[in-house]
């Protein structure tokens, strides 16, 4: 434990001012989004819409993100992240506010589409920003800590969101719709506080400078062929992963309500505990990577999560199902920092925005494709077998991904760009 604390202290002393400001931004941003994400599906259900409507809104947001992410990544590579993230933040606050107020289905679908687009613009800047303001040796710890920080923010936001909903409804006496709406607006207000640290971001020597000219695609391929091959592989893996995750992740809050008739506070606590377990896994993650290497760590963690995924799928006991969810959440997501570190290390600096945004684009495309499948299964087979089938499909997909990831990156088929430079 002492060595672990000493290692993290050493890492923090080496981080730039931009990175420290970014931590503050990401905390308040994700705290607000955590509240919003927990409550919004419940808000849609409270308006009288069924699970298919929830799936349609998730699908619209994912489709919008898939459309805008690659252009947003190219903008990031050309103009730098501060301009892109400012535009994305303003658009996100406006669209989330609209989603909190609109009740008509058509308006909810349109605002979900615009909201997904706005959030995607912000997310396209995150990985390139951290990679360009850090060294190769810092990245595993940096990505791990940032994800732990995001999980912590989500823990607070999710737990607070569930408690506020019940507080407004059962203590203050508001009806269900207004209690959910007020909670959504509070979440949007907290997310808006991210403007404060973002205003102090400064360009560093490691940040990509705006380019006045761009290469043609044929020239890009000839100069950056290995980087583009890596981007293509990560797009394939990301599409598979998102289609598997899209079967279950967007509906976990509704899943606990449908199968176990759990209260909103109980759902908030369970989901928050899952985020907390993941945050702890992120902090321990660099020690796992040091022992097994980044590639094997990704494979081991993903495979170990599958039994717990199946426990959640088939358990008829709320506590067992919740326990399976906690361990699956921690193990599966703990691999993400290594996954992202590998991606940024194998891609040229001038293409990191494209690498990040293309991965995010196929992620949202996968959610868009998977969401109608999942909701159809639940509609046809009910809250037990419908969700069980969806979880089983996800388990098979995750197994395939683990094999492919090891096949491509476990045999030294590519060389890290930073090392070759």
DABELZI-V989164 format. One record per backbone hydrogen bond with DSSP energy under -1.0 kcal/mol. CO is the residue of the C=O (numbers start at 0). NH is the residue of the N-H. Records with the same first field share a line. If there is no record, write none. Layout:
# DABELZI-V989164
CO=NH + NH
This chain:
# DABELZI-V989164
0=4
1=5
2=6
3=7
4=8
5=9
6=10
7=11
8=12
11=14
15=19
16=20
17=21
18=22
19=23
20=24
21=25
22=26
23=27
24=28
25=29
26=30
27=31
28=32
29=33
30=34
31=35
32=36
33=37
34=38
35=39
38=42
39=43
40=44
41=45
42=46
43=48
44=47
49=53
50=54
51=55
52=56
53=57
54=58
55=59
56=60
57=61
58=62
59=63
60=64
61=65
62=66
63=67
64=68
67=71
68=72
69=73
70=74
71=75
72=76
73=77
74=78
75=79
77=210
79=83
80=84
81=85
82=86
83=87
84=88
85=89
86=90
87=91
88=92
89=93
90=94
91=95
92=96
93=97
94=98
95=99
97=101
103=107
104=108
105=109
106=110
107=111
108=112
109=113
110=114
111=115
112=116
113=117
114=118
115=119
116=120
117=121
118=122
119=123
121=124
124=128
125=129
126=130
127=131
130=133
137=141
138=142
139=143
140=144
141=145
142=146
143=147
144=148
145=149
146=150
147=151
148=152
149=153
150=154
151=155
152=156
153=157
154=158
155=159
156=160
157=161
158=162
159=163
160=164
161=165
162=166
163=167
164=168
165=169
166=170 + 171
167=173
174=178
175=179
176=180
177=181
178=182
179=183
180=184
181=185
182=186
183=187
184=188
185=189
186=190
187=191
189=192
190=193
191=194
192=195
193=197
194=198
196=199
197=200
215=219
216=220
217=221
218=222
219=223
223=227
224=228
225=229
226=230
227=231
228=232
229=233
230=234
231=235
232=236
233=237
234=238
235=239
236=240
237=241
238=242
239=243
240=244
241=245
244=247 + 248
247=250
248=251
250=254
251=255
252=256
253=257
254=258
255=259 + 261
256=260
262=266
263=267
264=268
265=269
266=270
267=271
268=272
269=273
270=274
271=275
272=276
273=277
274=278
275=279
276=280
277=281
278=282
279=283
280=284
283=286 + 287
284=288
285=289
286=290
287=291
288=292
292=296
293=297
294=298
295=299
296=300
297=301
298=302
299=303
300=304
304=308
305=309
306=310
307=311
308=312
309=313
310=314
316=320
317=321
318=322
319=323
320=324
321=325
322=326
323=327
324=328
325=329
326=330
327=331
328=332
329=333
332=335
334=338
335=339
336=340
337=341
338=342
339=343
340=344
341=345
344=416
347=350
348=351
350=354
351=355
352=356
353=357
354=358
355=359
356=360
357=361
358=362
359=363
360=364
361=365
362=366
363=367
364=368
365=369
366=370
369=373
370=374
371=375
372=376
373=377
374=378
375=379
376=380
377=381
381=385
383=387
384=388
385=389
386=390
387=391
388=392
389=393
390=394
391=395
392=396
393=397
394=398
395=399
396=400
397=401
398=402
399=403
400=404
401=405
402=406
403=407
404=408
405=409
415=419
416=420
